[in-house]
Amino acid sequence: MGLICLMASWALDVQDTKLQFTDQTSSDPDIWAELRMLRDVVEQKAELLLSKTSLEELRRENTEQSAELTDLRARLGSSERRVEELKVELENQAAELSSTQARVADGENGLLLLQDRMDDVQAQNTVQDTEPGPRREAAKFIFSTVVPLGWQRGPCHAATDVLGEGP
């Protein structure tokens, strides 16, 4: 700003000088040539000052952008690490799910086998209920001797209950 004021002041001085020396212009052209050269130097200095100011402003912007870029790189690195962690976690969950599905399948197979056994036992009990008495008495004897007296109801008593009798 000060340079602009200086240039304005200089321009006013040149005009005053020009008015005072109008008679000498024809006699002394070297002074006017020097003044033009001086004016060119001042203009070049003004352009240089503007260039320096612009350069400083660009440097500040560059510094700010560099800081932002560093921040973005850090965030990107953090995001990439999180993605890798999530991939590992997903793989672990997939393995756990597969294991759980295998256990469920085994449990379902075991349940089907138990259901088949239960159906067979019920079929045998139905056949025994329809048969004459001596076999029924033998079954009662077998089941009642297996279960000790005073026991609470349990899996062994279930067999005597099927026959319709129990402790």
C-alpha positions in Angstrom: 0.0 0.0 0.0 2.8 2.3 0.8 4.4 1.7 -2.6 1.2 2.8 -4.3 1.2 6.0 -2.3 4.9 6.5 -3.2 4.1 5.9 -6.9 1.3 8.4 -6.8 3.5 11.0 -5.1 6.2 10.4 -7.7 3.7 10.8 -10.6 2.6 14.1 -9.2 6.2 15.3 -8.9 6.9 14.2 -12.4 3.9 16.3 -13.7 5.0 19.3 -11.7 8.6 18.9 -13.0 7.3 18.5 -16.5 5.4 21.8 -16.3 8.4 23.6 -14.9 10.8 22.3 -17.5 8.7 22.4 -20.6 11.1 24.8 -22.2 14.0 22.4 -21.4 12.4 19.3 -22.9 13.6 20.1 -26.3 17.1 20.9 -25.0 17.6 18.0 -22.6 16.0 14.7 -23.8 18.2 12.6 -21.5 16.4 13.7 -18.4 13.1 12.5 -19.8 14.6 9.2 -20.9 15.9 8.7 -17.3 12.5 9.6 -15.9 10.9 7.0 -18.1 13.5 4.4 -17.1 12.9 5.3 -13.4 9.1 5.0 -13.9 9.7 1.5 -15.5 11.9 0.5 -12.6 9.2 1.6 -10.1 6.5 -0.3 -12.1 8.8 -3.4 -12.1 9.2 -3.1 -8.3 5.5 -2.8 -7.9 5.0 -5.9 -10.0 7.7 -7.7 -8.0 6.0 -6.8 -4.8 2.6 -8.1 -6.1 4.3 -11.3 -7.2 5.9 -11.7 -3.8 2.6 -11.2 -2.1 0.9 -13.7 -4.4 3.7 -16.2 -3.9 3.4 -15.9 -0.1 -0.4 -16.4 -0.4 0.2 -19.5 -2.6 2.7 -20.8 0.0 0.2 -20.4 2.8 -2.5 -22.2 0.7 0.0 -24.9 -0.1 0.8 -25.4 3.6 -2.9 -25.6 4.5 -3.6 -28.1 1.7 -0.6 -30.1 2.8 -1.9 -30.3 6.3 -5.4 -31.3 5.0 -3.7 -33.9 2.8 -1.8 -35.3 5.7 -5.0 -35.5 7.7 -6.9 -37.2 4.8 -4.0 -39.7 4.5 -4.2 -40.5 8.2 -8.0 -41.0 8.0 -7.6 -43.2 4.9 -5.0 -45.3 6.6 -7.3 -45.7 9.6 -10.2 -46.6 7.4 -8.2 -49.2 5.5 -7.1 -50.8 8.8 -10.7 -50.9 10.0 -11.8 -52.5 6.7 -9.1 -55.2 7.2 -10.2 -55.8 10.8 -13.8 -56.1 9.6 -12.8 -58.6 7.0 -11.0 -60.7 9.6 -14.1 -60.4 11.9 -16.4 -61.4 9.0 -14.2 -64.5 8.2 -14.3 -65.5 11.9 -18.1 -65.1 12.0 -18.4 -67.1 8.8 -16.4 -69.9 10.4 -18.4 -69.8 13.6 -21.6 -69.8 11.6 -20.4 -72.8 9.6 -19.5 -74.6 12.8 -22.9 -73.8 14.3 -24.7 -75.0 11.2 -22.8 -78.3 11.4 -23.8 -78.7 15.1 -27.4 -78.0 14.3 -27.4 -80.5 11.4 -25.8 -83.1 13.8 -28.5 -82.3 16.4 -31.3 -82.6 13.9 -29.9 -86.0 12.7 -29.7 -87.1 16.4 -33.3 -85.9 16.9 -34.5 -87.9 13.9 -32.7 -91.0 15.2 -34.3 -90.6 18.6 -37.7 -90.0 17.0 -37.3 -93.2 15.0 -36.3 -95.1 18.2 -39.3 -93.7 20.0 -41.6 -94.7 17.2 -40.1 -98.3 17.4 -40.6 -98.4 21.1 -44.1 -97.2 20.9 -44.8 -99.8 18.2 -43.4 -102.5 20.4 -45.4 -101.4 23.3 -48.5 -101.4 21.2 -47.8 -105.0 20.1 -47.1 -106.0 23.8 -50.4 -104.5 24.9 -52.3 -106.6 22.4 -50.6 -109.9 23.3 -51.9 -112.2 25.9 -51.1 -111.9 29.6 -48.0 -114.1 30.3 -45.7 -111.9 28.3 -47.1 -108.9 29.9 -46.4 -110.3 33.3 -42.8 -111.1 32.3 -42.4 -107.5 31.1 -43.8 -106.2 34.4 -41.4 -108.3 36.3 -38.4 -107.2 34.3 -39.2 -103.5 34.6 -40.2 -103.7 38.2 -36.9 -105.5 39.2 -34.8 -102.9 37.3 -36.2 -100.0 39.3 -35.3 -100.0 43.0 -38.0 -99.1 45.4 -38.3 -95.6 46.6 -36.9 -94.0 43.5 -38.5 -91.0 42.0 -40.0 -91.3 38.6 -37.3 -91.4 36.0 -36.5 -92.9 32.6 -36.7 -96.5 33.9 -40.2 -95.9 35.2 -41.3 -94.6 31.9 -41.2 -98.2 30.5 -43.5 -99.5 33.3 -45.8 -96.6 32.7 -46.2 -97.5 29.1 -47.6 -100.9 30.2 -50.0 -99.0 32.3 -48.5 -99.8 35.7 -45.8 -98.2 37.7 -44.7 -97.7 41.3 
